[in-house]
Amino acid sequence: MSDIVQKLWGFCHTLRHDGVDYGDYIEQLTYLLFLKMAEEKGVEIPKGCDWDTLKKLSGTDLTDHYNDVLRKLRSAEGLLGDIFTQATSRFNNPVNLRRLIDMIDEEEWSSLDVDVKGAAFEGLLEKAASEGKKGAGQYFTPRVLIQTICRVMKPDPRGRKDFTIADPACGTGGFLVSAYEWLVAESKGVFDRADAKRIRTQTYYGQDLVARPRRLALMNLYLHGVQPRIYLGDTLYEPDRGERYDVVLTNPPFGTKGANQAPEREDFTIETSNKQLNFVQHVVNTLKPGGRAAIVLPDNCLFEDKAGEVFEILMQDCNLHTVLRLPRGTFTPYSQGVKANVIFFQKGLPTERVWIFDARSNVPGITKKDRPLTREHFAEFEKAYGKDPNGQSKRTDGGETGRFRSFPLVAIKERGYKLDVTWLKDESLEDSDDLPEPQELAAEAITELEAIVDSLREIVALVEKEEGVEA
């Protein structure tokens, strides 16, 4: 995939001379990839809009036809029209459009074992980020990690008429696509007649703040034969829509940008400007009783000032049964210095004990080329988690030298409900030959400083609020 991204990126420089910027190029690329993959998969497309008609033309006939294709698709009924909302061609030179079509036509995209449009989108955003443009971290969760989460969470809608699966920060739809792929693998692609239509049209929900990744999420699921409901808007600052879900799988965007004020939500018990902690509150509120969730959170969310308050409420309403400490560098190359975790919980039962799996200590940091993230990084965790998606399988505490340990609620309470619990001595940090790269250490420091800044903002907001009351 990296070779393909490199090829597509090289062509981007040519297009810039034609007035097509990075974002426009990526958008046009996804339109064309969608049409090529629809042909490969035999997905129905309106007459005259298929890939073959584009391949046969050149010159102004091609640009005119491409404009006509996008016009027909954006006025199509249903999900297809939603995918191509406001779609317009950015190509002025038909030679450039012809070259891009030929480049895409050289590959059999559906045979690649990746989320093709998502990977191309993220890869090109990474390239743009290296040239000072907006990065891709906000859209990216490693596929290996998503698949691990799906395997232990078992998002299975079969036999339950109202079963729903959601991602309130869905980006390009990685969690929703993998949840459906997990189901197809489990069922060998065969659903009961009573289930089939409901699963494909009434099961998968999402939301994203940005139009382009939302469009990709719709495309990805459409090509899988799924018709999701994916909203465009701000999950945290919009009123509760009233929808409730059986499974929520999500990786809220990292960082503090745009989080300088707490959302005015009556259903949020704890007032905080920390974006990820607000997503935790949102997920708890949108789960059905008995529903389960897995949320990716950076380390600072487990220990910053408001974290204890949020997790105290969470542990009263939910069984927060498992925390997975992710390997250092899991989000390389997008958010290289971020150290993160996954928390797993079920709504409706209070927490009695928390199991923590340390997949980080004494594990070499993830790098893009030499030490990429693989399924093996989580094989021991999946076995330890057990077959019950609600974390109720019989488990074994590995003791002070093991990676999997159990902590009773009283021990968590003594820590102020903060979950940054460690017990293994990380010897790799003492080996000067195995220290993280300088940029990774700097990024870690920035992450921790941002957590401190968040806390200071909370203090300033509190002081201003009290001064306003006194006045």
N, C-alpha and C positions, 0 to 999 in steps of 0.2 A: 504493500500500500504506500510506503514511503517513496518508492520510485515513481509511482503514479502521481502522488502529490507534488513531487519535485517537477515532473513534466508539466502538470497543470499550472504550477506556480511560475515556471519559466514563461509560459504563454501569457500569464497575467501582465508581465512587463510590456509585452507587445500591445496588449489592449489599453494600457494606460496612455499610450500615445494616441489612442482613438477616443480618449475621453471617458473610458470606463474605469471607475475606481475599484478598490479592493472589494468593498461590500457589494457593489453592483455585479462584479464579475462572479463572486461566489453565488449570488442569487441566480444569475443567468445559468451558471453551471448546474445548479441543483434542478432547475426546470428541465434542462436537457438530459441530465442523468435520470430523472424521473421517467421521462418519455422512453429512453432507451431501456430501462429496467422493466417498464410496463410491457414493452414488446417481448423481452426475454421471458417474463413470467406469464405472458398471455393475459394480462389485466386489460379489461375493456376500457377503451378510450373513444371519445366521440369521433365519428367518421371524418376523415381528412386531417386529423390531428396526430396521427401515429408517426412513429419514428421513420418508417419507410418513405413517407411523403417528404420529410426533411432531407433524407439522404439523396434523393433524386434531383434536387434543385441546386442552382448556383446563381450568382449575380443578384440583381435586384429582385428576381423571381423568388429567391430564397428569403431575403429579408422581408419581402411583402408577405410571403406565406407564413413565416415565423410570427410576424405581427398578427396575422389572421388566426393562427393556432392559439396564441395567448389570449386573444379576444374571445374566441369560442370557449376556451377552458375557463376563463374567469366568469363567464356568464352561464356556465353549466350548473345544473341543479345539484344540490346536496354537497357532499364532502369535497368533490372535485372542484366545484366552484369556490369553496372555502379555501382550498389549498392555493388556488391561483388568484385570490383576491388582489386586485390592483396590479396584477402582473403586466408589465410592459417591457418591450425589447429595449436594450441599451446599446444595440449594435448599429453603428453608422456605416461600417465598412463590411460588405457581404463576404469579402475574402476572409476576414477574421472569424465570422460566424461559420463559414465553411470549414476552416481549419479546426475549430473547436469540435464541430460535429464529427469530422473525420477522426480526431484524437479520441473522442468518446467511443466511437464505433469500433475502434481497434480492440477494446477490452470486452470480455464477457463478465459484466459487473456482478450479476447474480450469483456467479460461482465463487466469488471471493468470500472467505470466511470472516467478513467484517461488516459492520453497518456502513455501507459504502458512502452514502451521502453524508452521514454524520462524520465519518473518518476524513473524507475530503474537506468538509466544512471546517472541522477542528484543525486539520493539518494546515489548511490555508490560513486560518486565523492565527495559528502559531507562527507561521511565516510572517504574516502582517505584524504580529506583536514584536518580532525580532527587529523589525524596521520602525519601531516606535508607534505602531498602530495599536488599536484596542486588542487585548489578548483574548484567548479562548477559554481561560480557566472557568469562567462563569457558566460555560455550557458543558463542561467535560467531567465525566466520571468514568474511570477505567472499566472497560467491558468485563475484564476478569473479576473485578470486585462486584459489579452488578450481578453477574451470573452466580457468584457465590451466595450473595444475599437472596437471590430468587430460589436457589436450591434449598436453603434452610427455611425460608419463609413459606414456600409452597403456596403461591397465589392461585388456588384452584377453584374456579367458579362453577365447576360441574355439579349438577344436582341441587343447586341453590338458586332459586328464581331471581332473587334480588341482590346477588353477590356482585360487589363492585370493587375495583382496584384503582388507586389514584396516586398521582405524583403532583403535588402543588407547586413544584418548581421544576418542571419537566424538561426544560432545555430542548434538545433534539429528540427526546422520547426514549432514551436508552433504557430506563427502568420498565416502561410500558411495553416496549418491543421485546425485551428479554423475558418479561413475565409471560407474554403470549408464546414466545418460543419455548419456554420451559413447559407450558401447558401442552403444546403440540408434541414435544418430545415425550412427555408423560403419557399422553393419550394415543401416541403414534399417529396423530393427525386425524383420529376418528372420534367424532362427538355424537352423542345421542341426537336424534332428529329434533327432540324437544329443546335441546340445549344449544345447538349450533348457531341459529340466528341470533339468539339472545346474547351469547358469548361475543359474537363479532360486532354487535351493534349497541349493546347496552351495558357493557362491563368496564370499559377502560376510560378513565377520566384524567385530565391534566390541566395545568395552567402555566403560562409563562408571561413574563413582563414584556418580552421582545418579540416582534413579529417574525423575524427570520427563523430563529430556532423553532418557534411554534409551527411555522410552515413545514419545516423539515420533519418535525414529529408527526404531523398529519400525513406527509408523504410516506414516511417509513411505515406507519401502521396501515395506510391504504394499500401499499404494495404487499402487505401480509394478509390482505383480505379483511382487515379490521376497520370498523368505522368508529373512531373514538370521539369523545366530546372534550375538546381542548380549548379552554378559554384564553383570551388575550387580556391581560390586566395584572394589577398588583395584588397578589394573594393576601398580603398582610394589611394593606390599607383599605381594601374594599370590605363592605359589610359581609357578614356570614351569609353564604348563599343557601344554607339550610340542607345541603346534600351531605349524606353520611356514608362512610365507606367501610368495607370489611378489611381491606389491606391498604396501607399507605407505605410506599417505598420512595424515599426522596433523599436528595443531596442539596440542601438549600445553598444558595450562592455564598461563597466565602467573602470575607472582607466586611468593611463597615460603611462603604460608600452608600450614601442615601439613607443612612440609619441614624441620623443625628437627633431624631425625635421619636418618641414612643408612639405607635399607632393608637388611635382612639377607638379601641375595640372593647365593648362592654363584656365580651366573653373572654377577655384576657385578664386573669387574676393578678398577675404580676406586671407592673409597668416598667418596661425597659426599652432602651433604644437598640439593644443587641439583636440584630436581624435573625441570627440562628436560633436564639432562645425564644424569640417570638414565633418562629416556625414550629418549634417544639410545642408551644401552647396551641397553635393553630391545629396541628396534627392531632393532639389529644382531643380537642373539641370536635373535630370532624370524623373521628372514629365512631363506629357503631359500638354499643356494648358488646364485649367479647372480641372486638376487632383488634388487629395486631399491626404493628408498625416497625419499620427499620429506618433510622435517620442517620446520615453521615454528618458528623460534627467535628470542627477543629478542636484541638486540645483546650484552647482558652475557654470554650463553652462549658468545660467540665469543672473549671475552678474559679472563674471570675465572680465578682461580688454577687451578682444577681442569680448566678447559676444555682446556688444552694436553695434559694427561694423557689425557683422554677421546678427544680427536681424534687423538693419536698412536696409540692402540690402534685406533681406527676406521680410520685410514689404512693400518695394517698388514693389516687384514682386508678392507677395502673400498676401492673406487675412489671417493673423494669428488671427483667430477669438476666439480661446479658449485655456486656460491653465488650466490643472487639477493638483492641488497640492496633491500628494499622501500621504496616512497616513504614519506616522513614523513607520519604520520596515517593510514596504511592501515587501522588498526583503529578509526578514528573512527566513532561516538561512544563506543564501549564502553571501549576502552583507549587513549585519545587520545594519551598521551605515549609509548607504547611504540614504540621503533624496532626493526624486526624483519627477519628474513632467511628464506630457504628454502634448506636444504642438500639436495643431490641426490647419492645414492651407490648403488653396486652392490656386492653382497657377493661375495667370492671372488677379487678381484684387488686387489693393493696400489695405492695412489695414487702416480702418477708426476708429475702436475701438476694444479693446481686452477684452473679458470676462474671468474672473478668478474664478475658483471654488476651495475653500479651504476645502479639505477633510482631513486636518491634524490637525488644531487647535482644542484643546479640544476633541480630539479623542484618546482614550487609544492606546498606541503603540501596533503594531502587534507582537504576539509571536507565536512560532510554535505550542504549545500545548494549552495554556489557552485562547489565543485570536487570533485564526487564521484569515487570510484574507478571507472574504466571499463576496458574491454578494451584501449583504446588505450595505457594506461599500460604494458602488457606486450607489445604487438605486436612491438616491436624485440627484446625478450628472446626471444620464441618463435621468431622468425626466426633469431636468433643461436644458440639452443640446438640447432637442427637437428632432423631427423626421427627420429634414433635415440634411443629413450627411455633408453638407457643412456649417453647423452652421448658417443657415439663418432663423431658426424657430423664432417665437416671443418669447422673453425672458423677465424675470422680474428681475430687480436689487433688491437684498435683503437689500441694505443699509449697514450701518456700523455694524449692528448686524447679518446680513445674511451671508450665505456662498458663494453666487454667486453675483459678482459685475462687473460692466461695466466701463472701463476706456478708454476715447477718446485718439486718437493718440497723441494729443498735450501733454497729461499727461505722456504718455510713452516716448515721445521725451524729455520732461524735465528731465527724469531719465536717459538720455543717451541711450535709447532703451533697458534698462535692465529690466527684467521681474520678479524680485524677490519682487513682491508687496505683502505686508501683511497689514491687517487692524484689524483682530480679535485678541484680547488679549488671549494668550494661557495660561489659568489658571492652566492647568495640570502641567506646568513647574514650577509653584510656590508652588505646593503641594509636600512636601518632601516625602510623601508616594507613589507618583505616578511618581517620576522621572525615566527616562530611566536607564537601567542597566549600570554599570560602563563600560563594554566592548562596549556598544552601544555609550556612550558618547565619549569614546576614538576613536571609528571608525569614528564618526562624525568629531572629531577634525582632524583626519588623512585626511579625505576627504577635509576639508577646507584648511589644510596645503598643500595638493597636488595642490590645485587651486593656492595658493600663489607661489609654486615652478614653476608651469606652467608660471605664469606671469613673474617671474624672468628669466626663460629661454628665454621668448620672448624678454626681455630687453637685455640680454646678446647677443642673436642672432642679434638684431638690432645694438648694439654697434659694434660687430665684422664686420657686413656688412658695416657700415659707415667707420670703420677703413680701411677695404679693398678697399673701393672707394677712400679714401684719399691717400692710398699708391699707 
